[in-house]
C-alpha cells in the first residue's frame, strides 16, 4: 500500500465551516468538500484567535512521545494530542480523518482564561506528507519545533518496536522452525536460545537480540508480513526496501548519491521534479521519517520562518531535561503549567488503529505514557555491521539529515550553551553509574564535534581525532559522518 500524493485544494472552491453541499454539486466535489470541512473549521478558529497549535515534529523513535507529553504537562496548554496523522489508510480519507481527529479533540478542550485553546501535537515526520500537505498544517500552527536523536539509537529502537508490533498483531511464526523456513531470520542463524516448544518464538528471539544487541540474523522480509499494521508504508523501516526508493537509489548517475540527495532536498518540488523526478515521486509516495524531517524544516524556513521554535537534540535534553523544557517553552511563547486553568487532556491518534488491529498502547507507548520526565542517556551505539543490511545501506543518507539539524546554529536548543565540554563531563545514568557522553556514545560526540565551527573548531578536531584513535570499532560511523558533512558543504544554509 502506498501513501497517496497529498491533495491540493482548488482555490476556486473555498469552503466555509459547516457548509452543506447542495444536491446539484457533483459527487466528486461533494467528497472533496467533506474532506476539507474539519480543516476549514480549524482554520477559522486560528484566524479568529481562538486556537493555537504547537507542533513537535520528529523522525520515529526519537523519544518524541515522552518529550511531547512532558512539554505539554509543564506548559499552559489544555491538550496534548499524540500522532493525530497516523491513519492507516491512504489518500483523501487519511487527510480527512487526520483533521477530524484534531478538530474533535480541540472542541473537547477547555479554553484558557483569555479564551484561547492551546494544544501541543506530537507528529512523526513519516506521517506528514511533504510540500503542500506540510505547508497546509504549518498554516494552522502557531509554532513548530523539531526533535532529533542519534540515528543509530533511533533505528535500533525501531527494529525492536517492529518485533513487538509483529507479535502483537499475531502474524509472527508460532514455531521455532518457521523463523528460518519462512524467511524471518537469515539462513544459518543459531536459534539454540529458543526452546522447541517456545509459545512465542519470534518475540523471544527479538528479546534475545535486544539483550545481546546483535541484529545480523534479521532479514527485511519480516517488515512486510501480511497484516493491517505492517501493510502501511509508515511501518516499513524508512521504506528501505520499497521499489520506488531502490529505483532512485540504484540508478546510475554522476557524483556521490548522498551529495545529490542533500542538494536535491533543498529544491522546491517543481524544480525537484525536473532535476530528480524519481526522488520527487519517492518523497510524495513513500514516507521516510528522516528525509521528510529535513524537507519539512526546509519548507518551514521557506514559507513561515517566524514559526520555527527550534530544534531539540535528544541527547542534550536527556542530560539537562528541565532546562531544555524551559528553553522550548520560551521559544514557543508558552507560560508554565501553573497558568493552565484546568487539567491537561491527553489524547492519542492511534485509538482507531487499536480498535482495528488489536494493537494496544502497551506495545508502543506504555513507558512514555507512564513517564513524567526523560531519563539520562544509558545506551551505547552498536557496531555498524550488527545492523541488518537494509539498515546499513540507509545510514549515510540518514546521517546527512541528522547533521543538517545539528548544524542549525541559533535554532538549536542549547541547554549547555555553545560549550561542548558537556561531552566530557561526568553524569549519572539511570542506573546511577558514572558516564561521559564521549565514553557512552562516541558516535554522537563525534557528530557534535564535526558540526562545530568558530573558535572551538581546533579543539573539536583534536577531540574527533582522539575518538577515532580510541574507538576503532566505530570508524565506519566516523567516516559516514565525515562524508555526509562534506556533502553538505557549500549548500545554502
VENSUL-V30690 format. One record per residue. N is the residue number from 1. RES is the residue in one small letter. PHI is phi in degrees with one decimal (* if undefined). Layout:
n;res;phi
N;RES;PHI
N;RES;PHI
This chain:
n;res;phi
1;x;*
2;x;-110.0
3;x;-80.7
4;x;-71.2
5;x;-56.8
6;x;-62.0
7;x;-78.4
8;x;-113.7
9;x;-79.4
10;x;-64.0
11;x;-66.4
12;x;-78.7
13;x;-126.5
14;x;-64.0
15;x;-114.1
16;x;-111.8
17;x;-57.7
18;x;79.6
19;x;-64.3
20;x;-107.4
21;x;-68.9
22;x;-74.6
23;x;-59.1
24;x;-79.7
25;x;-70.5
26;x;-56.6
27;x;-61.4
28;x;-67.1
29;x;-69.3
30;x;-60.4
31;x;-64.7
32;x;-67.1
33;x;-61.3
34;x;-61.8
35;x;-63.6
36;x;-105.7
37;x;-62.4
38;x;-64.8
39;x;-60.9
40;x;-60.1
41;x;-63.4
42;x;-62.9
43;x;-61.4
44;x;-63.6
45;x;-66.0
46;x;-64.1
47;x;-63.0
48;x;-81.7
49;x;75.5
50;x;-96.2
51;x;-144.4
52;x;-129.1
53;x;-104.6
54;x;-116.2
55;x;-94.8
56;x;-120.6
57;x;-102.6
58;x;-161.8
59;x;-64.2
60;x;-63.4
61;x;62.4
62;x;-116.0
63;x;71.9
64;x;-69.5
65;x;-64.8
66;x;-69.1
67;x;-63.9
68;x;-61.4
69;x;-62.8
70;x;-69.8
71;x;-60.0
72;x;-66.2
73;x;-62.0
74;x;-102.7
75;x;-127.3
76;x;-83.4
77;x;-123.4
78;x;-97.3
79;x;-143.6
80;x;-117.0
81;x;-116.2
82;x;-93.7
83;x;54.9
84;x;-69.8
85;x;-95.4
86;x;-82.8
87;x;-105.2
88;x;-87.8
89;x;-158.9
90;x;-122.2
91;x;67.6
92;x;-60.8
93;x;-61.4
94;x;-62.0
95;x;-64.5
96;x;-59.6
97;x;-64.6
98;x;-61.8
99;x;-72.7
100;x;-66.0
101;x;-62.2
102;x;-61.7
103;x;-62.5
104;x;-60.3
105;x;-73.6
106;x;-64.2
107;x;-61.8
108;x;-84.2
109;x;-95.6
110;x;-76.3
111;x;-73.8
112;x;-74.9
113;x;-60.8
114;x;-85.8
115;x;85.9
116;x;-100.4
117;x;-88.7
118;x;-122.9
119;x;-141.9
120;x;-100.2
121;x;-114.9
122;x;-95.0
123;x;-132.9
124;x;-79.4
125;x;-64.0
126;x;-73.6
127;x;-99.8
128;x;-111.9
129;x;-61.7
130;x;-80.6
131;x;59.8
132;x;-61.9
133;x;-63.9
134;x;-70.3
135;x;-58.7
136;x;-60.0
137;x;-69.5
138;x;-61.3
139;x;-64.6
140;x;-78.1
141;x;-89.6
142;x;-85.0
143;x;-142.8
144;x;-131.9
145;x;-128.0
146;x;-125.4
147;x;-129.5
148;x;-130.2
149;x;-147.2
150;x;-43.5
151;x;-58.8
152;x;-61.5
153;x;-68.8
154;x;-65.8
155;x;-71.9
156;x;-63.3
157;x;-60.5
158;x;-65.3
159;x;-59.8
160;x;-63.8
161;x;-60.7
162;x;-58.5
163;x;-60.4
164;x;-67.1
165;x;-63.3
166;x;-57.6
167;x;-66.0
168;x;-66.5
169;x;-87.2
170;x;83.3
171;x;-102.9
172;x;-74.1
173;x;-58.9
174;x;-96.0
175;x;-127.8
176;x;-58.1
177;x;-63.6
178;x;-70.1
179;x;-57.7
180;x;-84.5
181;x;-65.0
182;x;-100.1
183;x;81.4
184;x;-79.2
185;x;-130.7
186;x;-71.0
187;x;-55.1
188;x;91.6
189;x;-64.5
190;x;-79.5
191;x;-118.4
192;x;-63.7
193;x;-76.0
194;x;-103.5
195;x;-75.0
196;x;-61.2
197;x;-105.9
198;x;-58.1
199;x;-71.8
200;x;-134.0
201;x;-62.0
202;x;-66.5
203;x;-63.6
204;x;-63.1
205;x;-66.6
206;x;-61.1
207;x;-64.3
208;x;-63.0
209;x;-63.5
210;x;-64.7
211;x;-70.2
212;x;-91.1
213;x;55.1
214;x;-131.7
215;x;-103.7
216;x;-67.6
217;x;-84.0
218;x;-80.5
219;x;-115.3
220;x;-81.7
221;x;-66.4
222;x;-69.5
223;x;-74.3
224;x;-123.3
225;x;-67.7
226;x;-80.9
227;x;-160.0
228;x;-61.1
229;x;-77.5
230;x;-77.4
231;x;-69.2
232;x;-72.5
233;x;-63.7
234;x;-63.8
235;x;-108.6
236;x;-85.9
237;x;-63.0
238;x;55.9
239;x;53.8
240;x;-69.5
241;x;-106.1
242;x;-74.4
243;x;-57.5
244;x;-63.2
245;x;-73.8
246;x;-63.8
247;x;-65.6
248;x;-75.2
249;x;-65.8
250;x;-95.2
251;x;-71.4
252;x;-62.6
253;x;-163.3
254;x;-81.3
255;x;82.5
256;x;-76.9
257;x;-62.7
258;x;-65.2
259;x;-64.2
260;x;-66.0
261;x;-61.7
262;x;-59.3
263;x;-70.4
264;x;-66.0
265;x;-66.7
266;x;-84.7
267;x;-85.2
268;x;-65.0
269;x;-60.3
270;x;-62.3
271;x;-70.2
272;x;-62.9
273;x;-64.8
274;x;-77.5
275;x;-79.3
276;x;-139.4
277;x;-59.6
278;x;-67.5
279;x;-66.9
280;x;-60.0
281;x;-64.5
282;x;-61.3
283;x;-65.5
284;x;-78.1
285;x;-109.4
286;x;-118.8
287;x;-60.9
288;x;-140.1
289;x;-55.6
290;x;-76.3
291;x;-66.8
292;x;-62.8
293;x;-57.8
294;x;-66.9
295;x;-64.8
296;x;-61.4
297;x;-64.8
298;x;-59.3
299;x;-65.8
300;x;-66.1
301;x;-63.8
302;x;-79.0
303;x;-100.0
304;x;-153.3
305;x;-60.9
306;x;-67.9
307;x;-88.7
308;x;-73.7
309;x;-95.9
310;x;126.5
311;x;-121.2
312;x;-100.2
313;x;-107.4
314;x;-55.9
315;x;-66.0
316;x;-69.1
317;x;-70.3
318;x;-64.8
319;x;-78.6
320;x;-133.9
321;x;-66.4
322;x;-61.8
323;x;-64.3
324;x;-65.1
325;x;-59.9
326;x;-61.1
327;x;-63.4
328;x;-68.4
329;x;-58.7
330;x;-63.3
331;x;-63.8
332;x;-80.9
333;x;78.7
334;x;-102.3
335;x;-78.2
336;x;-74.4
337;x;-61.1
338;x;-61.2
339;x;-88.7
340;x;-74.0
341;x;-73.8
342;x;-148.7
343;x;-69.6
344;x;-76.9
345;x;-91.4
346;x;-111.8
347;x;-131.5
348;x;-133.9
349;x;-70.5
350;x;-84.8
351;x;-56.3
352;x;-65.2
353;x;-63.3
354;x;-59.9
355;x;-71.5
356;x;-97.7
357;x;-116.9
358;x;83.1
359;x;-70.3
360;x;-114.2
361;x;-60.1
362;x;-58.6
363;x;-69.7
364;x;-102.2
365;x;-129.9
366;x;-57.1
367;x;-65.8
368;x;-63.9
369;x;-67.1
370;x;-88.8
371;x;-97.3
372;x;-113.9
373;x;-164.4
374;x;-105.3
375;x;-69.4
376;x;-61.2
377;x;-61.1
378;x;-148.5
379;x;-121.3
380;x;-94.1
381;x;-71.4
382;x;-81.7
383;x;-64.9
384;x;-56.9
385;x;-69.1
386;x;-82.4
387;x;-76.9
388;x;-60.2
389;x;-55.8
390;x;-67.9
391;x;-83.1
392;x;-58.1
393;x;-63.6
394;x;-97.9
395;x;-65.4
396;x;-60.2
397;x;-68.5
398;x;-64.1
399;x;-65.2
400;x;-60.6
401;x;-67.9
402;x;-60.0
403;x;-65.8
404;x;-62.1
405;x;-68.5
406;x;-67.9
407;x;-97.8
408;x;-82.0
409;x;58.1
410;x;-66.2
411;x;-76.9
412;x;-72.6
413;x;-71.4
414;x;-122.7
415;x;-64.9
416;x;-107.9
417;x;69.0
418;x;-94.6
419;x;-84.9
420;x;-88.2
421;x;-65.6
422;x;-61.7
423;x;-67.9
424;x;-106.2
425;x;-77.1
426;x;-81.4
427;x;-139.5
428;x;-101.5
429;x;-79.1
430;x;-70.6
431;x;-91.0
432;x;83.3
433;x;-88.6
434;x;-74.7
435;x;-141.2
436;x;-129.2
437;x;-66.7
438;x;-60.2
439;x;-84.2
440;x;-73.2
441;x;-134.6
442;x;-63.5
443;x;-67.4
444;x;-63.2
445;x;-59.3
446;x;-63.3
447;x;-63.1
448;x;-64.2
449;x;-66.2
450;x;-64.2
451;x;-91.7
452;x;-66.8
453;x;-143.9
454;x;76.0
455;x;-63.6
456;x;-89.7
457;x;-64.2
458;x;-64.2
459;x;-65.6
460;x;-62.1
461;x;-62.9
462;x;-66.6
463;x;-66.3
464;x;-61.2
465;x;-62.1
466;x;-65.3
467;x;-65.4
468;x;-59.3
469;x;-68.5
470;x;-85.9
471;x;-127.4
472;x;-59.6
473;x;-68.0
474;x;-105.8
475;x;-59.9
476;x;-62.2
477;x;-66.0
478;x;-60.1
479;x;-62.5
480;x;-60.8
481;x;-64.9
482;x;-60.1
483;x;-67.3
484;x;-63.8
485;x;-68.7
486;x;-64.8
487;x;-61.5
488;x;-83.7
489;x;-63.5
490;x;87.6
491;x;-79.7
492;x;-59.5
493;x;-69.4
